[in-house]
């Protein structure tokens, strides 16, 4: 299916419980993405992963992403087992390394929803599609920081995944414009921090128009 024919999805990339809960309650995001850095930033320990999964599931998240870790394929798979057994809404993130691809291949073949993360080349995207990963996560902001034109590169990643079950879930998005421009270039899925999602939803004229509607309703009587 062409990317343009895939309905866009938004995810929140955070372990800030209050802000994640607000976005889930609003029905704005499909789910929650995390990685070890995000958990650490949110003051969460690895031991809290089962509780986070239970909380976000109860709050309506359809997909919840946690990242496995380890020095080799076997260690990545052992830690992935604890994640995959959390429930049917979980997806396992695996880094785009040699050991990571080996682990991701085993997980995908076993029917586990896999996201290959930290994808920085079209070749890595092609490899992820070849093993049947459900998602890849290229980091737009970090590509730009490295002097790479991520705005051009990420749509190419989506293009080489055409005809497979793999799609781009773009990450490291630093503004609402990043999301819009990538969507216009054919990228279907996006994960962003709460501040970026708030920016996507807000326009000052929308707020002023809503205030005018409320004032008019007050004058005519609700």
Secondary structure, DSSP 4 states (H G I P E B T S, - for coil): --GGGSPPEEEEE---HHHHHHHHHHT--SEEE--HHHHHHTT--GGGHHHHHHHHHHTT-SEEEEE---SSHHHHHHHHHHHHTT-TTEEEEEESSHHHHHHHHHHHHTT--EEEEEE-SHHHHHHHHHHT-SEEEEBHHHHHHTT--HHHHHHHHHHHTTTSS-EEEEB---SHHHHHHHHHTT--EEEE-HHHHHHHH--HHHHHHHHHHHHHHHHH--
